[in-house]
Amino acid sequence: MALPDAPTTAQTSTILKDLVSSDPEARATALTSLRTYLSRRTPFTDLELLKLWKGLFYSMWMCDKPHTQQVLARDLAGLVSRDLDGANVMGFVDTFWRTLSREWAGIDGLRMDKFLYLARQMLFVSLEYLARSDFDDEQCRQLVRILAETPLNIDDNRIPNGIRYHVLDILVDELDRLWLSIEATADGREFSRFVDALVKPVSEMERRAVKPMRKRAKEVLENPELRMMLMLGRDVDGTVKVSAPQANGQSDTASVEEWGGFED
């Protein structure tokens, strides 16, 4: 079977316009075309994904009805779980956060809520994708790197603080939402190991960010729900497999023979 061809400029314009149409049939057709394009097995280049997200960003920008905004946000995030080949998932997630960071300053107050909702949906489907991979080490490392390099990056002055605060605000909620959906079948220790790696950038924030952000990061690290998720990695003999944040902001890590953590 031939790989789906890239849409022409005119076709792309039509797809992006119809994604925000008030006509459900037009939206469904546009989404099907987008899914067909994204289902190719060959890797997209970084430039291709950045161009795609630039268009998808402005589709969301032009979407002005609350119900349609929520549907579009869920549909765009759903591309991660339903349509993208595994080779393209993390690149798609990465370029989303980079695009949102680049465009953040231009988002006005009337449009901000829908982009915050999109960010929440993208974070959750990224976590959900890892759960379906049984928290594959390489996939987990990639997502931790993506979040550490963009929304949780404290060293790059180009990253807006608004994105940092938003991800801090939603991180535990979306991890808890994921765990509630998988706890009946998932390995709690694997999940806990991933959570431990994921909060390391937050620990960096708690130590090194500006004071208001340090305070918010500390609140995240001390969240009872997060601590419960970290405790899923405790052995029956009491040995802790994860790095639990201490009162002084340092980590107390116990080594585990069967799992060496995420390497740099």
N, C-alpha and C positions, 0 to 999 in steps of 0.2 A: 504494500500500500504506500502510495506517495505521501511524503510529509506535507502537512498543510503549508501552503504558501503564505508569505506575509501579505496582509491586505495592502492594496494600493492606498495612496494618500486620500483619495476620494472615499474609498471604502472605510478607511479608518475614521474619517470625519463623520460618516454616517453612523458607524457603530457607536462612537462616543456620544453623538447627539441622541441616538435612540436609547442609550442606556438610561437617560433621565427623562424619557418620554412619559407622558401621563397615560399613554396607551399600553396596557400590560402586554399585548401581543408584540408591539414594536420592541419593548424592553426584552422580552423573551427571545426574540429573533437576534437582537444585538448581542445578548449574553451568549447565545449558542455560537455565534460567529467568533466571539472572543475566546470561548472555551476551545473551539476547534483549532484556532491559531495557537493557543497556549499548550495544547496537548502534544505538540511535537516532541520527539525524543532527543533531538540534538540540542545541546546546551545553547541558551541565548547568551549573547555577549552582554557585558555590563552596559554598553551604550544602548543596545536594543531595549533592555529592561528599564533604563532611565527614561528613554523616549516614551515607552509604554506608560510608565507611571506618571509622566508629565501629562499625558492625555487623560489618564484615569483620574488624576487629581483635579483637573479642570472639569471633568464630567461631574465629580462630586461638588465642585464649586458651583456649577450651574444648577444643581438639583435643589429646588426651593420648597418642596412640600415635605413636611416631616415624615410621613409614612414612606414616601418614595426614597427619602434620604436613608432611612433605616434599612429598607430593602436593598438599596444599592450598596450600602456599606457591608451588609451581610453577604451579598452576592460577590463583591470584590474579594472579601476575605475568604469566601468559600472556594475561590479558585485554587487556594493552597491545598485544600483537602480533597477536592473533587477532580481537578483537571491537570494540574501541573505535574510533569514527570519529576521524579525524585532529583534528577540532576539540576533542575531549575528552581526548586522550592526555596532554598536558602538565598539564592540570588534575587528572587522575587521579593522575599521578605526584607533583605538588606536594602534594596533600592527603594522600597516603600519608605523605610525610616529615613533614608538619606533625602528622599524627595520631600517628605513632610518637614524635615529639619530645614531644608533650603527654602521652602515656601512659607514657613511658619509666620515670619514677620509680616507677611502680606495678608494674613487671614484676619478679617474683621470680626468684631464681636458677634454679629448676627450669624456668621458662618462657623464660628469656632466649635459649637457643640457637635455638629455633624462630623467634624474631623476628629474630635476627641472620641466620638463613638466608633469611628472607623479604626482609630488606633487601638481601642480596646478589643475590637473584633479581630484585628490582625494579630495582636498579642495572643489572644486565646487560641486561634487556629494554629499558630506556630507551636504553642505548647501541645495542642492536641495532636499535631503531626508527629511530634517527638514521642508521644505516648503510643501512637500506632506503630512506631518503629521500635517499640520496647526500650525506649531511651537509649538508642544506639549512641555509643560514645562519640563518634565523629560528628553525627548530626547535633548532639548536645553541645559539643565544643563550638560548632559553627554558630549556633544560636546565641550562646553566651558571648561569643566574640562580637556578633552583630550588635547586641544590646549594649555591650561594654564600649563599643567604638562609636555608637551614635546616641541613643536616648539616655544612656547612663554614663556618658563620657564627661568627666569633670575637667579634663585638660584642654579640650578643644573649645576655644571661645566662640566658634561659629555655631555651636549647638545651643539653641534657645533654652533658657531655664524653664520655660513653660512645658517643654517636652519632658524634661527631666522630672519635674514635679508631677506631671500627669502619670508617667510610668511608675513613679513611686506610689502614687495614689491607687493605682489599679493592680499592681503586681500581685499582692497577696490575694486579692479578690479573685483574680483569674487563675492563680495556682490552686486556690481552694475550690473554685468551680470545676477545674479539671479533675482534681482528686476525687471529688464527689461523684464525677461521672465514670471514673475508672476503678475506684477502690475495690469493687467486687471481683475484679479480674487481674488487676495490676500487681506487680511486685513492689511493695511499699519501700523496700530498701533501695531499689533502683530509682524510684521517684525521689526519695530523700536525698540520694547522692546528687541527682540533678539539681534539686532545689539548693543544696549546699553550694554547688558551683555557681548557680545563677545569682545568689545573693552576695557573692564576693565583690562585684562592682558596687553594690549598695554599701558594703562594709568600707570600701574605699571612700565613698561619699561621706560616710559617717566620720571618717578620720580626717579628710582633707578638703572637703568642700567649704563654701561660705557658711556662716553660722546658721542661717535659717534652713539651709539644705541639710546641714549636719543633723539638725534637730529632727527634720522630717525623716531622714534616713534611719536615725536611731529609733524613731517610732515604728518604722517598718520592721527593723531587726528585732524589736521587742514585742511585736505583735504575737499574741498567744496562738493564733492560727498558724503562723509561720513556724513557731517553735514546735507545735504539734507535728507539722510536716517534717521538720528536721529530726524529730524523735522517732520517726518511722524507720530510721536507719540504725536504731539501737539494737544490739544483739541481746539475746536472752540472758547472757551473762553480765549485761550492763555496759559492755564496751561500745562506745559511741563511734560511729563510722563517719560522722560529719563534723564540720567546724561550727560550733555553736558560738554566737557572738557573746562576749562577756561585757561586764559593766564598763570596763575601761576601753572598749572598742577593739580589743585584741581577740584572736581566735584561739581556742583550745582544741587542737586537732589530734585525734587518736589515729594511728596508722592501722590499715586493714590489709591483710595479706592478699585477699582475693580481688581487691580493687584498689588501684593506685591513684585514683582521682583523675581529673582532667589535666593532662599535660599541656604546657604552653606550646 
